[in-house]
Amino acid sequence: MAAMVREITALKKELGQLKKSLSTDEDTSPIISINEITNLAQKYKLSAKEIEIASLKEGIIPIRYKRNFNTLNFTDQIKLLSSKVAVIGCGGLGGSIIELLARLGIGTIIAVDGDTFSESNLNRQQLCIENCLGRQKTQTVIDRIKAINSGIEVIPYCQFVDEKNISKIIEDADIIVDGLDNIPARFMVENACKKLKIPFIHGAVSGLQGQVATIFPEDVGLTAIYGPLQKYHQETAEKPVSVLSVTPSLIASLQVTEVLKVLLQRGKPLRNKLLLINLENSGFDIVKIN
């Protein structure tokens, strides 16, 4: 413990010196590069994420996040790096969600999907390319996030969620994002979120239409959107719907925006509201669902 304290103290001192050497303009925050972060991580036996957080606490911006400022501030970026977000489903919605979360700097991403990529995924699933056909989606997630942001921790679960495993998978997450393809599974995940007191960001797509809602544990949630679960007991993922590439990309962007608003406690999340989007008619409507 004493050795760790000395290492952290030494790191803060070095970052302070770096900040002084880089500060040339009161209006420009000092920055730190990926190579500098990597070298410090190796020197102090810490993760890149820990170095990034330490840098931000000293008023130094990792260059990869420079364009996040001034929309975000130092406290915001630290919060994102310290957060853990679970994405259930790594396909059309989930793949785009994961890409956006990684670029924002969400420190830990839990990726859950028991499926492999097939040719029919190529038209819309951002993580799917020809040379990964037949490959586990979660393994592709690991490689993709590592390529985008090696400082992010990825916790993969190559399994489909069910009543037995869902609570264990998501229990440590700050927020859950819906990348699922069927209504019964969404109800099951929402139920676990309510029991664990975790916000749930719902999203769904079909053709050129999509919807988004942010559901807190005490909210009515999916029942207000779909009606009682009993109506959907016969529905499975084996009933594919038409989905073009543009729709999941847009809905995923809106879901990740909801993640931002909830984690940073800013703006007005789509709580007790459902955003309905019809891209063919350029229609964006919000309806109350409480």
N, C-alpha and C positions, 0 to 999 in steps of 0.2 A: 504493500500500500504506500509506504513511504517513497519507494522508488517511482511509483506511478505519479505521485504528487510532484516529485522533482522533475519528471519528464514533462508534465503538463505546464509546470512553472517555466521550464526552459523553452517550451514551445511558445508560450505566450510572450516571453521576452524576445524570441526570434521574430515572431510575427509583428511585435511592436517596432522592432528595428526595421523590418521590411516596410512597414507602413510609413515610417519616417522617410525612408529612402525613396519611396514612390510618390509621396505627397508633394505635388508641385503647384497645385491649384486648389483653392478652397472649395471650388464648385465641382471638383472631380475627385471621386473616391478612388483610392488606390485599388489595384486589381492584382490577382494572382492567377497564374496559368496552370493548366493541367500538369505540365512537367514539374512545376514548382510544388504543386500539391502532392504529386507522386513521390518526389524526393523527400518531402517532409514526412509523408506517411511511412516511408521506409526508414527514415532516420529515427523517428519516435515510436515506431512499431504501432501505429494507429491506422485506422481505415481512412480512405480518401474522404469519406463522408464526415468523419470526425475532424479532419483537417479543415474541410470547408466550413463546418459549423464554427470551429475555433477562429477561423479567419473572419467570418462574418461578425462574430462577437467583438473582434478588434477593429471593425469598420473597413475590412478589406473584402472586395467583391470577387469571387471566383469568376473568371472571364466568361465561362459558359452561362452564367446567370446575369451577365451585365445588362442584357436587353430586357430582363424582367423588371429592372428598375427604370422609372419611378412608379410604374404601376404597382409593384411590390416594394416593400422596404426591407431593411435588415431583419427586423423582427419577423416579418412575413416569411422570408426565405428560410430563416432558421426553423420556423414552425413547420414548413413543408418538409425540410430535410429530416426533421424529427418525427414525422408522421408515418403511419403505417396504413396503407390502403389495400383492401382486398378486391380483386376483380374476379367475379364468378363467370367463367366463360371467356375463352380466348379466341373467339372467331371474328365475325364481322364487326360487331360492336366492341367486344373485349380487346381485340388487337389494336384498334385505333385508340381506345381508352388507355391502354398500357403505354403506347408510344407517347401520347400526350403527357401522361403522368411522369414518365421518365424524363422528358425534356423540361418539365416544370421543376423537377428536382424533388419529387416525393421520395423520401429516404428509404422506405421499405415498401415493396410491392409484393403482395401475395397473389400468385397467379394460379387459378384453379380450372382445370379442364382435363377430362379423361380421353379426349378424342385425338385423332391424327388428321393431318391435312389430306384432302382429296382434290381432284381436278375441279370439281364444282365450286370449290372455295376460291378459285383464282380470280373470279370476277369482282370480288368485293372485300375479301379478308386481307387486310394490310400486311399481315405477317406471312401470308402464303405466297411463295414463289415456286417456280417449277422444280427446282432442285431440292425442295423440302417436302414433296408429295410423299405421303406415307409416314412422315415423321411426327412424333408427338408434338402437339402444339406447345406444351409447357417447355419443352427443350428449346424450341425455336424462340420462345419468350426470353429464356435465359440468355441466349446468344444475342438476340436483338438489343436487349437492355444493356448488356455488357458493351456492345458496339456503340450505343448512344451515350451511356453514362456509366462508366465502370465503377463509380463510387456508390451506386445504388445497390441495396441488398435485395435479392430476389428470393422469395420463398415459394417454390413450385409444388403444386399438388397435382400429379397426373392421375386424377380420379374424378369421377362424376360425383356431384354432391348428392347426399341423401339424408334422411332423418338421423342416421347414426353418426355421420362424420361432420356435418355442417357446423355444429357448435364448436367443435374442437378446431376446425380450420380457421374460423373467423373470430374466435374469442378475444384475441389480442389486437384486433384491428380497430382503427379509429373511425373508419367509415367503409361501407361495402358498396360496390358498384355493380349493377346488373348488366351482364353481358350474355344473358341466357336467351334461349330460343323457344321456350314454352311456358305457359302460364302456371301449371301446377308447380314447377320448379321454383318459379318466382315467389309463389305463396309460401313454399317451404322455407326459402331463404329469408323472406320477410319475417316469418314467424320466429326464426332463430334470432334475427336482428332485434325484434321486440323483446325477447326474453333476455338478451344480453345488453340491451339498452344502447344499441349501435344504430346510427342513421343509415338509411338505405337509399341509394340513388337509382331509381327505376328508369329504364329506357327500353323501348321496343321499336321495331321497324317492320315495314311491309311495303314493297314496291317503292313508291315515292312519298310514302307517308311514315311518320314517326311520332313518338311521344316521349315526354320526360316529366318526372315528378320526383320531388325530394320527400322522403317519408321518415319522420322521426318516430321513435318507439311508441309514443303515446297517440300517434295519429291513426285514423281509420285506415288509410293506405289503400292497398290493392283492392280490397272489397268495394271501396267507393268507386274504383275505376272499372273493375271487371264483374262485380257482383259476387255471389258466393262461390267458393272454390268447387263445390259439388257439381257445378255446371261443366267443369273442365276435366273431370276424372278420366275421360277417354282420350284426352289430347296428349300427344307425344311429339317428340322432335322428329318423328318419321313423317310428319305432314309438312313438307317444306313450303315456304312462301316465296314469292318473287321478291328479290332484293337487289337493287342496283347499287353500285359502289358509292354513289353520292350520298345516299340516305344514312347508312351507318356512320360515315365520316362526320356528317353534320350532327347527328344525335349524340355521338360519342363526345364531340366538342362541347355540346351543351351539358352533358353529364359531368364532364371534367370541370366545367365552369361551376357547376353546383358543388362539386367537391371543394373547389377553392373557397367558395362563399361560406360553406359550413366550417371548414377547417380554420379559416381566418376570421370567421364571425363578422363578415362584412356583406354589404348589399342585402338583397332580398331573395332568399332561396325560394324555389317553387314548392313551398310547404303548403299542404292542403290545396294545391293547385295542380292542374295537369296542362302542360304545354302541348298543344296539338299542332302538327306541322304537315301541310300538304304542299310539297314542292312543285307539283304540276300546276297548281293554281296560285303559287306564291302565298299560301295562307298560313299565318301564324296566329293561333288563338289560344287564350288561357281561360280555362273553366275551373270553377271552384269544385272541390271534391270532398269537402268535409261535411 
